[in-house]
Amino acid sequence: MDNKVIAKIKALAESGECMGQTDEEIFARCFNAAKKALGITPFDEQLAAAISLSAGRLVQMQTGEGKTLCAVFAACREALNGGNVHILTFNDYLARRDFEWMKPIYDEMGVSVGYITEKTERSERSELYKKQVLYITAKEAGFDYLRDFVCFDTAEMVFPEQLNMAIVDEADSILIDEARIPLVIAGDIAVKEDGGTAEVYKKVEDFTECDFEYDEESRNVYLTDDGADKAEELFGLDMYSEEGVPLLAKICACLKARHILKEDKDYIVRDGRILLIDEFTGRTAEGRVFPGELQAAAEAKHGLKITSRGRIMGNIALQYFARLYPKIAGMTGTAESAAEEFSKLYALDIDVIPTHLPCQREDKQLELYYDREEKRKAIIAAISEASAAQRPVLVGTESIEESESIAEELRRNGIDCSVLNAKNDAEEAGIIARAGEKGAVTISTNMAGRGVDIKLGGEDCREKEFVTSAGGLLVLATSMRESSRITKQLRGRAGRQGDIGESRFFASLDDEIMTRLDLKSLVPGRHYPSEKVSGVLDDKTLLKEAERIQRISEGNTCDERANLMKYTMIGEKHRELTFRRRKALLDGNYNSEMWQKNAEEAYGQAAEKFGEKPLQALQNKVLAALLNEFWCDYLDYTAYLREGIHLTQIAGRNPAEEYNIACEEYYDTAAAAIPDRMAEKLDEVLKCSKLSEYAVNAPTRTYTYLLNDMGEEFKAKPILLSVFSDEPEVKNEQLEKQQSEKKSFFKSLFGKK
C-alpha cells in the first residue's frame, strides 16, 4: 500500500483541486463522487486496491471489503484516459446489480456506463459496447465475439474491433476454474431426434464391470477385451476399425452416463433437460453441455428427447478469450494459492490488500473423522448447538444430494433451514443475503452466492448486536475440496469487515478426494486407524497428510491445465488467423482476388455479366462463407483426432506433438484447397441470371452453449499400453501384431482429408 499516494488523493479530494487528468486527480474526483452519489467514504484499502487494478494487477481482498467500488475507480481512470473497460462479472445478476449500484458515481464522473445480460437484445448490444464502461459476464462477451464470426454484414456485428481493458471480478473462478471451458457457437440448429444413441444405450445396459474399466485420473471409460468382444458381437463391427470408432465413442459414453455420472452431483434433470452442475460452485451451469456423445447418453439414461446440437462453427476457451484484452486486472478473495498460474497464463502479479478492520474470524483446525457417518454426527451436532443459541449458520456441502439430506435430518430434529443448491438457484442472492439473520440456518452447495454480502443481523443489520453476542456467523465446510481456494472462499463468508465469526472444516477418511488420491498410502501404518473410531481423530501425522491431499489435488489440476495448453494453443493460433481473415473480407480492409487469379476466364465472363464491383462484394461474402465451412471442417477434424490421439503412445510417440503436427498439416492442406473450392462457387454464380439469385451458404440459425470440456481425451492412457507395462514378458511379435491392428486407425487419424 502506497500511503503517500493515498494521502495525496484524499488531500486533493478535500481541497477540490482535482480537475486535471493525473491518476491522483481522477481518483480524488471518484472519491468525492462516491461520497456525494452514494454516501460512501472509500477506505484507504479500497484506494490501494484501485491503484493496483489501474496498474493491471490482481488484487486479493476479503469478502465484504468493497471490491465493487474499487473497480469503479480503476474503470473511470481508464475511461477518462481514452480507453474502454469491460468489467467481467461472475453472473448476470451481478452485472445488473453492480451497474445499477455504481451508476450514480459514473454519472458524477461523466463516464458512460451500461450492462449486458443474456436477455439483452442483439439489436441493443452494438450501442452498449460503445459505452466507456460495460458490465457483462465473460461468457456473454465471448458469445458476442463468436456470433460476429457467423455474420455476413458488418452492421450486424456488435463486438468491438479494438479491445482495451478487462477488470475480472471473481478472477479465480473465471480465469482459473473455468478457464478451459470452451464457449461454442453452432449453426443450423434444427433440433432433431437422434435415435442412434438411445439404441446403443439400451444394448449396453447389460454390460457389467467385467466389460469396461473406469480410469479415475482421466475420468474416462474404456472397454476391456471381454467388453470389446461383447460389443463386436452385439453390433457386428470391429470396434477398433475406422468404421467402428464413432460407435465405440457412443458405447463408452453410454457406459459412463449409466455407471459414472451421478444425478444430483454431476447434473440434475429439470423440465425434460439435463442441466450440468458446476463442480466449483455447486450451481447449475446454465447452457453448458457434456462433450461428444456424453450429453446424448445422459439424455438416453433418463428417457429424454435426444437432441442434436448442430454443427460447431466456432469456439473459444475463456482463458483465450480473456487474453484478447491487451490489459487485464482482476479481483478475488483467494488469489495467492494460484499465484504461479495467474503469472504464467496472464502475466498477472498479485497484490494482497489488508482488511480495513482486523479480521476477527476464528478458523478452526481441520476436524477429521473415521467415516462419513461419524462426520455427519459431528456436523449435525455443531449445527444444532449453534441453532439452539440462535447463532446463524452457513453450511457448505459438496453436492445437492448432501445438502438435501442434511436439511431433511435437521428438519426431523425440529431445526428449520433454507436450502440453496442447483435446484433453486434463482433465489440465490436473497437466501444468501439473509444467511446472517438471527437463528438462520442456510445449507448451500459449495460457493453459491458469490458476490453477495452476508451481513450480521440480516440485510438491515437490525439484529447485529444479538448475532455478534452469539458468536457471529458460523461457517461449516462438510468435506475436503479439490482446491484450497474453495475452502478459503467459504471460510471468508464469515468475518466480514471486522465482524466476529468462526469457520469449521470437516472431513472423513472416506471422502471421495481421500480415496481417489489414496490417503492411506501416504500415512505410516500405525498412524492410520485399523478399525472404526468414534469422534474426531487427533493423530497429528494423519491430520498433516490429510491436509496434504488437497495440495496434491491442486498440483494435479494445475498440471492438467498446463498439459491441455500443449494441445489447445495450436487451435487458438489457427482460430485467430481464420477469424481475422474473415473479418477483413467483410469490413472493407481486404478484397479477395481468388477468382481473378485462379479462374481468370470464368471471372471475366462473370464481370462482364454482373459488373466488377457487385461481383467483388459477392466474392468477399462467398469466401467468408467458405471460411466458415473450412473452420467447421477443422473443428470436426480436431474433435475426431482428440478421440484417439492417446493411442499414439502405443507406437512410442508423444501425443501432444502428434496432435499439433496433425492439426498444422490439416490446416495447411485444407487452406490450400480453398482456391479450387472458390472456383467451383464461381461456376455456380455463372449459372445465375442475376447476382441476387445466388444464395451464400450461411447458417439459418445459430445457437450458443458452453462445452463441459476438460480435455479428458488428452489424459487417456491406452489399456493396451498398461497391459504391456504390467507384463514385460510379452513377446515383441505380440506387440507388433497389436500395433499392426491399429495401423488403419492411425492412418485415419493422421491422414489428410
Secondary structure by P-SEA (a helix, b strand, c coil): caaaaaaaaaaaaaacccccccaaaaaaaaaaaaaaaccccccaaaaaaaaaaaabbbbbbcccccaaaaaaaaaaaaaaabbbbbbccccaaaaaaaaaaaaaaaaaaccccccccccccccaaaaaaaccbbbbcaaaaaaaaaaaaaccccccccccccccccccccccccccccccbbbbbbccccccccaaaaaaaaaacccccccccccccccbbbbcaaaaaaaaaacccccccccaaaaaaaaaaaaaacccccccccccccccbbbbbcccccccccccccccaaaaaaaaaacccccccccccccccaaaaaacccbbbbcccccccaaaaaaaaccbbbbbbcccccccbbbbcccccccaaaaaaaaaaaaaaaaaacbbbbbbbccaaaaaaaaaaaaaacccccccccccccaaaaaaaaccccbbbbbbccccccccccccccccccaaaaaaaaccbbbbbccccccaaaaaaaaacccccccccbbbbbbccccaaaaaaccccccccccccccccccccccaaaaaaaaaaaaaaaaaaaaaaaaaaaccaaaaaaaaaaaaaaaaaccccccccccccccaaaaaaaaaaccaaaaaaaaaaaaaaaaaaaaaaaaaaaaaaaacccccccccccaaaaaaaaaaaaaaaaaaaaaaaaaaaaaaaaacccccccccccccbbbbbbbcccccccccccaaaaaaaacccccaaaaaaaaaaaaaaaaaacccc
